[in-house]
Amino acid sequence: MAELAAVAGLRWAIEECFERAKDDLGLDHCEARSWHGWHRHMSLCMAALAFLSKLSADLRRSASSKPNETSPKEPIAA
């Protein structure tokens, strides 16, 4: 039962990825007349989404690890 719940939870992450690709990258704006054109469009959108997701995760990671100017200074051990 726990494994089934975990798999069901993954579905929402996948749906969110496709929704983001539709909104940000034009995944749903393809009027391909052949399978090859459709496949190229989908492959390019998915590659761009993977690149942007990685870039976003790296930026969030670097921003959270670096203190800003208003962060309290760590006490210096004597």
FENKANOR-V51422 format. One record per run of one state. SS is the DSSP state (A for helix, B for strand, O for the rest). FROM is the first residue (numbers start at 1). TO is the last residue. If there is no record, write none. Layout:
ss = {SS	SS}
from = {FROM	FROM}
to = {TO	TO}
//
This chain:
ss = {O	A	O	A	O}
from = {1	2	26	35	66}
to = {1	25	34	65	78}
//
